[in-house]
Amino acid sequence: MVDSAGMYGAERVILTLLEEVKSSSYPGILGCIRETDAEVPSVAEEARFIGIPVIYFTMRRGFNPFGIHRILRFIKENNIRIVHSHGYKTNIFLGALFAKKFKTLSTIHGWSKNTAGLKAKLYDFFDVQALKRIDLLMAVSNGIAKDLIHYGVRSDKIKVVHNGLKINKIWPHYNPIEMGEKCSESGGVPILGTLGRLARVKGHENLIRSIPLLLSEFGPCKLVIGGSGSMKCELDKLITELQLENYVQLIGYVKDVWKFLSMIDVFVLPSLSEGLPMSLLEAMAFGKPVVASSVGGIPEAILSPEDGVLIPPGDPMAIARAVAMVLRQPEKMNSIGTSAREVVRSRFSAEVMATKYLEVYKRLSHDT
């Protein structure tokens, strides 16, 4: 179950997991919460494309007892034994249930922490209270597991399962000019790229502020930011204020991740808080050198300088220096990319992730 506003990392994890388990003893149905009957969430479209059954629950925003009743009726009529939640809204729904005859689990993808407004912090509070009532919690990183324990969740209810990627999937053919049409000509200078929703927790402001420093430290380069979100106007304004229109571009939502990654030279992830971001794993799997904040589960993927470069969060100067160091060493860039790809292949594959989830589903089904 998910209440989704777009196609981000969590949605890609959900789809990968559903595709991996659809031929197992525990095939899944994607339950999508939506606000109107006309709304078709992107994650639902993608699920149907890969052959995953989708059921919609239309309900108004906010806490909705009638919506919960419809979900419960569907679960009962279809003899569903396990409900797997992704996100605070579906967590709160499951946490509100009493005397249920099915097992519940939730995957925790990340926290807004100190970057959120009052409303988001309130949702986080209710989310944590609901999580305490869910049978089993799946943390996507050890960092998330520690957060859960800090918030008062019993450690025996938590299991760490890292996100996985279908790395053996054949990359689609691409035409770099197509993506280049969204951007001004690079003029042969290095291109930095990042992917993620435009939210404060993703640290885009610090990345943009690093560009004048990088121009001074290294020389001409370009930054391309893929993603949509509430901070677009604020980031556009910052780009104008810093007179970076020729160096930084916001290109909006990126559907073809592989095409985007084929266009860039270095992937930069300046997040202030994270679980285990799929964009990081995708960049590593594509063989791109990565510069990323040392937060959440990121250090669990980048274990050494051979796999990528870790920097402190919220520091534009640290971003500039790390990127400049990577760009000055083309051979090092190649070796980091090669090592990163092997890390994902060996430790963060979709098969490994699905196997661990299937073990959990089997355990929960025997307990019902």
Phi, psi and omega per residue, in radians:
M1 nan 2.448 -3.139
V2 -2.668 2.567 2.957
D3 -1.977 1.717 -2.911
S4 -1.951 2.413 3.103
A5 -1.906 0.117 -3.117
G6 3.067 -2.965 3.106
M7 -1.948 1.635 -3.130
Y8 -2.059 -2.856 -3.064
G9 -1.047 -0.790 -3.110
A10 -1.067 -0.727 3.139
E11 -1.118 -0.661 3.132
R12 -1.196 -0.598 3.058
V13 -1.118 -0.800 -3.137
I14 -1.004 -0.844 -3.100
L15 -1.135 -0.717 3.119
T16 -1.078 -0.777 -3.136
L17 -1.122 -0.814 -3.134
L18 -1.065 -0.681 3.131
E19 -1.178 -0.668 -3.110
E20 -1.208 -0.580 -3.039
V21 -1.735 0.003 -3.000
K22 -1.172 -0.368 3.104
S23 -1.786 0.154 -3.119
S24 -1.582 -3.013 3.064
S25 -1.330 -0.087 -3.097
Y26 -2.277 1.065 3.094
P27 -1.179 2.632 -3.043
G28 -1.937 2.769 2.955
I29 -2.018 2.327 3.094
L30 -1.525 2.056 3.062
G31 -1.709 2.047 -3.085
C32 -1.957 2.179 3.013
I33 -1.494 2.347 3.117
R34 -2.491 2.876 -3.028
E35 -1.617 -0.521 3.128
T36 -2.355 2.761 3.135
D37 -1.151 -0.416 -3.119
A38 -1.402 -0.282 -3.068
E39 -1.333 2.260 3.043
V40 -2.164 1.723 -3.124
P41 -0.995 2.546 -3.125
S42 -0.979 -0.671 -3.122
V43 -1.131 -0.552 3.096
A44 -1.225 -0.722 3.088
E45 -1.026 -0.817 -3.128
E46 -1.138 -0.675 3.141
A47 -1.091 -0.795 3.140
R48 -1.125 -0.598 3.138
F49 -1.107 -0.617 -3.130
I50 -1.680 0.194 3.008
G51 1.513 0.421 3.114
I52 -1.691 2.240 3.081
P53 -1.103 2.474 -3.122
V54 -2.214 2.361 3.016
I55 -2.143 2.371 -3.109
Y56 -1.830 2.477 3.015
F57 -2.123 1.834 -3.102
T58 -1.551 2.202 -3.116
M59 -2.796 2.725 3.105
R60 -1.224 2.828 3.138
R61 -1.199 2.817 -3.129
G62 1.541 -3.115 -3.137
F63 -1.187 2.226 -2.979
N64 -2.355 1.670 -3.134
P65 -1.047 -0.620 3.132
F66 -1.178 -0.643 3.082
G67 -1.127 -0.737 3.102
I68 -1.061 -0.705 -3.141
H69 -1.080 -0.721 3.138
R70 -1.146 -0.678 3.102
I71 -1.118 -0.795 3.137
L72 -1.075 -0.692 3.136
R73 -1.115 -0.728 3.111
F74 -1.104 -0.753 3.136
I75 -1.048 -0.774 -3.114
K76 -1.179 -0.810 -3.074
E77 -1.150 -0.470 -3.106
N78 -1.819 0.162 3.074
N79 0.902 0.780 3.130
I80 -1.369 2.294 -3.036
R81 -1.777 -0.365 -3.129
I82 -2.374 2.298 3.045
V83 -2.047 2.156 -3.038
H84 -1.957 2.025 -3.039
S85 -1.765 2.544 3.039
H86 -2.331 1.842 3.096
G87 2.003 2.693 -2.975
Y88 -1.136 -0.601 -3.084
K89 -1.155 -0.832 3.120
T90 -1.227 -0.518 3.029
N91 -1.069 -0.801 -3.116
I92 -1.119 -0.679 3.078
F93 -1.034 -0.857 -3.107
L94 -1.168 -0.654 -3.141
G95 -1.185 -0.346 -3.122
A96 -1.467 -0.101 -3.046
L97 -1.503 2.524 3.084
F98 -2.139 2.642 3.045
A99 0.867 0.750 3.133
K100 -1.386 2.632 -3.114
K101 -1.802 0.265 3.113
F102 -2.300 2.845 -3.138
K103 -1.629 2.608 -3.119
T104 -2.157 2.488 2.977
L105 -2.517 2.752 -3.124
S106 -2.399 2.414 2.994
T107 -1.663 2.195 -3.142
I108 -1.733 1.974 -3.041
H109 -1.612 -0.379 -3.112
G110 2.905 3.044 -3.125
W111 -2.269 2.622 3.048
S112 -1.352 -0.489 3.125
K113 0.883 -2.300 -3.001
N114 -1.429 0.090 -3.095
T115 -1.695 -0.086 -3.011
A116 -1.649 2.801 3.039
G117 -1.392 -3.119 -3.081
L118 -1.075 -0.733 -3.120
K119 -1.082 -0.789 -3.137
A120 -1.147 -0.657 3.110
K121 -1.135 -0.616 3.099
L122 -1.144 -0.747 3.082
Y123 -1.081 -0.708 3.109
D124 -1.042 -0.700 3.138
F125 -1.086 -0.867 -3.140
F126 -1.145 -0.581 3.102
D127 -1.062 -0.832 -3.116
V128 -1.089 -0.725 3.124
Q129 -1.100 -0.685 3.124
A130 -1.182 -0.694 -3.109
L131 -1.060 -0.537 3.128
K132 -1.150 -0.333 -3.114
R133 -1.756 -0.100 3.115
I134 -1.492 2.532 -2.978
D135 -1.110 -0.749 -3.073
L136 -2.560 2.423 -3.109
L137 -2.029 2.300 -3.138
M138 -1.854 1.938 3.105
A139 -1.590 2.328 -3.103
V140 -1.400 -0.070 3.078
S141 -2.724 2.839 3.064
N142 -1.127 -0.550 3.093
G143 -1.091 -0.733 3.095
I144 -1.138 -0.695 3.119
A145 -1.055 -0.728 3.109
K146 -1.133 -0.665 3.086
D147 -1.063 -0.778 -3.126
L148 -1.055 -0.764 3.112
I149 -1.114 -0.713 3.101
H150 -1.046 -0.622 -3.129
Y151 -1.446 0.053 3.026
G152 1.751 0.184 3.091
V153 -1.450 2.398 -3.141
R154 -1.136 2.386 -3.083
S155 -1.121 -0.510 -3.118
D156 -1.283 -0.119 3.083
K157 -1.692 0.044 -3.012
I158 -2.017 2.349 3.033
K159 -2.307 2.345 3.128
V160 -1.591 2.144 3.014
V161 -2.312 1.962 -3.136
H162 -1.183 2.600 3.047
N163 -1.070 2.645 -3.133
G164 -2.227 2.735 -3.045
L165 -2.270 2.478 3.101
K166 -1.416 1.351 -3.000
I167 -1.311 -0.320 3.140
N168 -1.549 -0.007 3.082
K169 -1.155 2.384 -3.140
I170 -1.194 2.181 3.120
W171 -1.085 2.366 3.120
P172 -1.139 2.649 3.059
H173 -1.126 2.546 -3.107
Y174 -2.409 2.741 3.045
N175 -2.093 1.838 -3.049
P176 -0.954 -0.473 -3.114
I177 -1.146 -0.578 3.139
E178 -1.019 -0.883 3.117
M179 -1.196 -0.610 -3.139
G180 -1.086 -0.426 3.123
E181 -1.141 -0.389 3.098
K182 -1.383 -0.249 -3.032
C183 -2.144 2.729 3.015
S184 -1.255 2.809 -3.120
E185 -1.036 2.342 -3.088
S186 -1.337 -0.346 3.140
G187 1.180 0.393 3.106
G188 1.421 0.041 3.132
V189 -1.442 2.766 3.118
P190 -1.048 2.508 3.125
I191 -1.990 2.145 3.032
L192 -1.685 2.594 3.135
G193 -2.500 2.683 3.021
T194 -2.575 2.665 3.133
L195 -2.247 2.434 3.088
G196 2.751 2.750 3.111
R197 -1.112 2.589 -3.089
L198 -1.453 1.425 -3.142
A199 -2.280 2.683 -3.052
R200 -0.992 -0.618 -3.091
V201 -1.101 -0.356 -3.106
K202 -1.448 -0.180 2.989
G203 1.286 0.380 -3.111
H204 -1.074 -0.569 -3.133
E205 -1.033 -0.782 3.133
N206 -1.146 -0.626 3.119
L207 -1.135 -0.769 3.121
I208 -1.118 -0.719 3.131
R209 -1.162 -0.334 3.119
S210 -1.346 -0.334 -3.021
I211 -1.140 -0.804 3.073
P212 -1.010 -0.643 3.110
L213 -1.161 -0.717 -3.141
L214 -1.188 -0.676 3.092
L215 -1.052 -0.649 3.111
S216 -1.318 -0.666 -3.064
E217 -1.339 -0.681 -3.013
F218 -2.031 -0.863 -3.047
G219 2.298 -2.917 -3.061
P220 -0.999 2.395 3.066
C221 -2.814 3.050 -3.123
K222 -2.437 2.544 3.104
L223 -2.085 2.269 3.089
V224 -2.081 2.139 -3.106
I225 -1.928 2.047 3.109
G226 -1.769 2.318 3.117
G227 2.494 2.837 3.091
S228 -2.233 2.835 3.136
G229 2.811 -3.104 -2.974
S230 -1.216 -0.317 -3.076
M231 -1.640 0.145 -3.052
K232 -1.003 -0.855 -3.111
C233 -1.081 -0.716 3.133
E234 -1.126 -0.692 3.138
L235 -1.265 -0.658 3.057
D236 -1.025 -0.746 -3.139
K237 -1.116 -0.719 3.129
L238 -1.110 -0.736 3.116
I239 -1.040 -0.735 3.129
T240 -1.164 -0.776 -3.125
E241 -1.050 -0.661 -3.112
L242 -1.543 0.037 3.128
Q243 0.974 0.853 -3.089
L244 -1.922 0.335 -3.079
E245 -0.992 -0.525 -3.132
N246 -1.517 -0.067 -3.041
Y247 -2.124 -0.383 -3.076
V248 -2.258 2.328 3.085
Q249 -2.348 2.376 2.977
L250 -1.702 2.030 -3.033
I251 -1.832 0.087 3.097
G252 1.422 -2.962 -3.093
Y253 -1.072 2.346 -3.136
V254 -1.894 1.986 3.137
K255 -1.400 -0.736 -3.106
D256 -1.719 1.635 -3.101
V257 -1.074 -0.712 -3.062
W258 -1.164 -0.650 3.103
K259 -1.115 -0.732 3.113
F260 -1.071 -0.829 -3.093
L261 -1.151 -0.546 3.123
S262 -1.170 -0.378 -3.060
M263 -1.481 -0.454 -2.986
I264 -1.702 2.864 3.102
D265 -1.778 -0.669 -3.128
V266 -2.349 2.365 3.074
F267 -1.717 2.239 -3.110
V268 -2.078 2.256 3.139
L269 -2.149 1.715 -3.007
P270 -1.664 0.465 -3.006
S271 -1.001 2.593 3.054
L272 -1.588 -0.416 3.089
S273 -2.672 2.518 -3.124
E274 -2.680 2.832 2.899
G275 -1.639 -1.727 2.953
L276 -2.389 1.636 -2.960
P277 -1.166 2.315 3.107
M278 -1.130 -0.599 3.139
S279 -1.056 -0.617 3.080
L280 -1.115 -0.847 -3.133
L281 -1.112 -0.664 3.129
E282 -1.135 -0.760 3.116
A283 -1.108 -0.739 3.129
M284 -1.137 -0.748 -3.140
A285 -1.120 -0.505 3.138
F286 -1.461 -0.009 3.073
G287 1.410 0.414 3.127
K288 -1.608 2.382 3.015
P289 -1.138 2.432 -3.032
V290 -2.091 2.371 2.919
V291 -2.010 2.116 -3.008
A292 -2.511 2.643 3.082
S293 -1.147 2.497 3.130
S294 -1.505 1.243 -3.123
V295 -2.341 2.750 3.059
G296 0.955 -2.319 -3.105
G297 -1.565 0.070 -3.106
I298 -1.056 -0.766 3.096
P299 -1.156 -0.231 3.072
E300 -1.379 -0.327 3.063
A301 -1.692 -0.673 3.120
I302 -1.782 1.547 -3.034
L303 -1.461 -0.372 -3.093
S304 -2.597 2.897 3.101
P305 -1.074 -0.303 3.100
E306 -1.270 -0.357 -3.077
D307 -1.697 -0.315 -3.081
G308 2.850 3.120 -3.101
V309 -2.012 2.141 3.099
L310 -1.706 2.457 -3.140
I311 -2.339 2.746 3.064
P312 -1.178 2.556 -3.140
P313 -1.266 2.668 3.005
G314 1.277 0.426 -3.044
D315 -2.242 1.669 -3.141
P316 -1.007 -0.662 3.138
M317 -1.124 -0.712 3.119
A318 -1.105 -0.680 3.092
I319 -1.070 -0.872 -3.091
A320 -1.036 -0.814 -3.093
R321 -1.150 -0.724 -3.124
A322 -1.155 -0.771 3.136
V323 -1.132 -0.742 3.114
A324 -1.049 -0.731 3.134
M325 -1.068 -0.755 -3.142
V326 -1.163 -0.780 -3.086
L327 -1.135 -0.490 -3.120
R328 -1.343 -0.162 -3.063
Q329 -2.198 1.370 -3.106
P330 -0.963 -0.688 3.134
E331 -1.157 -0.670 3.096
K332 -1.140 -0.665 3.095
M333 -1.002 -0.780 -3.122
N334 -1.150 -0.741 -3.102
S335 -1.199 -0.651 3.083
I336 -1.104 -0.775 3.134
G337 -1.066 -0.737 3.131
T338 -1.126 -0.784 3.128
S339 -1.122 -0.725 -3.125
A340 -1.081 -0.723 3.135
R341 -1.075 -0.687 3.141
E342 -1.212 -0.632 3.094
V343 -1.015 -0.831 -3.127
V344 -1.144 -0.756 -3.122
R345 -1.033 -0.693 -3.034
S346 -1.541 -0.494 -2.984
R347 -2.131 -0.295 -3.036
F348 -2.280 0.732 3.125
S349 -1.482 2.738 3.095
A350 -1.088 -0.617 -3.121
E351 -1.110 -0.762 3.114
V352 -1.101 -0.795 3.134
M353 -1.051 -0.846 -3.087
A354 -1.109 -0.693 3.123
T355 -1.030 -0.735 -3.132
K356 -1.200 -0.687 3.095
Y357 -1.167 -0.685 3.127
L358 -1.102 -0.619 3.063
E359 -1.082 -0.696 3.126
V360 -1.189 -0.779 3.129
Y361 -1.043 -0.726 -3.140
K362 -1.104 -0.750 3.136
R363 -1.093 -0.764 -3.120
L364 -1.213 -0.656 -3.114
S365 -1.151 -0.547 3.123
H366 -1.298 -0.342 -3.127
D367 -1.552 -0.188 -3.094
T368 -1.368 nan nan
